[in-house]
């Protein structure tokens, strides 16, 4: 087997199977001109003199003008000179050791030296530091007091000692630093490689002193310590065979193992070089002005850089998929002089411009789908280009009705709209129009499968991520003002007490008249305009329904809720628009009551026709609302009641009572563009209206719902965390002296109260003065607001 050794940078190949006395040398690719000046100096220090090589015959395979010589002459010269050097420089060793002819170990190799005052020793200070010190005096039975290279005196245990420098007596500890410098200057790893070749060939083992004699021709203290440093720090050529106390015996590693270790070493050095280059990129990007930082795409263009930046990103969101990512991210942070934490990684990514200042980490952590694939978008484009409508013959023309679509001002997907009239007998008739999403999408299609994987549209203060491709949702499915739109219309006639007298469910076409925000709808109701009598009738119907539901046991949970729209969220200081919605607002109550009415009708329709649907219910825990009659109506009372409510349930075979809504059954049906469970209800109802087989059984619906509801919970969690982040960011920017009104909802412990910030619509906690009661209003101010750490500290303002 070929064994490679290097003297300086020259490679020597010996056959491991050759005898030690007459080694067979393979072709040698170097001549003395390949030695560096430093290598000549190293070997010259050993007393080696190289023969002068003159121009000879050209080596086979070499072009003209290239000098060549015999490898044998060079290597033999080196070996002869080293041998002669050892003979010339034989000196008494401080601890003489011998090798048997067979390479065996004689007994005195591992004899421990007796620790005495003045000896120079090396000891392990901790897991990472090894120091040189001078023994001063015993400290107890076994320990010794030592003075180390830093001038520090400490007590060490015998097992901490890693080497006792031989031939030293009464060493002055002030000279340790100079000793170390000389040792480090003389410790050339190239000499170790040469020694490995010879020892491997002869199958011999070696101590530090033997190696010193072999490569330096001396076993003086400095040379012995140099040899110890070479062996103890070596990770390639030698391995520890046996250790006793502070003395170790080393053996040369097999050639194959050395080759592998060298390969790893080179790979490690290359990786370290890459890391340092990446470090410089990071430092350079950090130093750039905000508007001049490299774009995110530049960090992803090259594979090596992309791997590191993606590892850092995974580290920042606690989402490392393997040990390599975790190790890479941690190494980068350590190299940058930062602690290995997710927040450090996040701050670094923000500093270099890879992440915006207000990066939504939960969006990454929860792996929310923000884009649709090209395949899904292409399928959506195809659907938009196809104008066919399978239900065109069956659709009722309701374009004569005045249609109100009421939603938040930034709504992109309009699922529902309302119409109303008063019949000749005085009863109210209501039409609830729901966008017909199934006009474009069918069960099992690529669009449907993608919508099911998402489960819901995701609405955040910074962006909306629709369940369907945006163009399909906005241009095809969504209701448009003044345009002919396909819908599924639920018409209801109410009794005078608000209960349902009659109903129908039909495919329809409508032409929305108004697109109103809640604010504008409330204003129109307040103005009580004669020309908007239909809106007034809708408000009257909502009041009747609310009264009727309360009589059936419904519980009012209206409160204040924050809504935020962030403009230019990529900016360090984006514009934050905060709105506080009062769910008791007339327009919001109107829309809520009509949506609940639609859900009741669909549940009744499904029950009478044995249609499997996602029937929603909520067990009522025998809540006696009169117990809370003393609490102010609104957020305070609602907060108390919500605490008593049980989780909602779903049955896919028959309606179940929804105690909170006061209904015998309820199905969500009014948001098929935004919620997949609503879309499933549309599939079932539409198939029944068409006289076709139902696409899903109750069991199939249940299986799909388990997946969908899991994704919906994730989306809700993301919405809640994002909303809270931006509320805290909004509060962080407010003047410190600003005061806020807060309603006391309940007491958590002692005088720590749960409160609702009225101007913000956010619940928090604060210590309040003695005497304050549930339902009272107090003034508070913001002490600290840290959105990234989710910290909000309030303090009561006592007047």
Buried (B, 14 or more C-beta within 10 A) or exposed (E): EEBBBBBBEBBBBBBBEEEEEEBEBBEBEBBBEEBEEEBBEBBEEBBBEBEEBEEEEEBEEEEEEEBBBBBEBBBBBBBEBBEBBBEEBEEEBBBEBEBEEEEEBEEEBBEEBEBEEEBBBBBBBEEEEBBBBBBBEBBEEEBBBBBBBEEEEBEBEEEBBBBBBBBBEEBEBEEBEEBBEEBEEBBBEBBBBBBBBBBBBBEBBBBBBBBBBBBBBBBBBBBBBBBBBBBBEBEBBBBEEEEEBBBBBBBBBBBEEBBEBBEEEEEEEEEEEBBEEBBEBBEEBBEEEEEEBBEBEBBEEEEEBEBBBBBBBBBBBEBBEEEEBBEBBBBBBEBBEBEBBBEBBBBBBBBBBBBBBBBBBBBBBBEBBEEBEEEBBEBBEEBBEEEEBEBEEEBBEBEEBBBBBBBBEEBBBBBBBBBBBBEEEEBBBBBBBBBBBBBBBEBEEBBBEBBBEBBBBBBBBBEBBBBBBBBBBBEBBBBBBEEEBBBBBBBBBBEEEBBBBEBEBBBBBBBBBBBBBBBBBBEBBEEEEEEBBBBBBBBBBBBBBBEBBBEBBBBBBBBBBBBBBBEEBEEEEBEBEBBBBBBBBBBBBBBBBBBBBBBBBBBBBBBEBEBBBBBBBBBBEEBEBEEBEEBEEBBBBBBBBEEBBEEEEBBBBBBBBBBBBBBBBBBBBBBBBBBBBBBBBBBBBBBBBEEEEBBBEBEBBBEBBEEBBEBBEBBEEBBEBBBBBBBBBBBBEEEEEEEBBBBBBBBEEEBEBBBBBBBBBBBBBBEBEEEBEBBBBBEBBBEBBEBBEEEBEBEBEEE
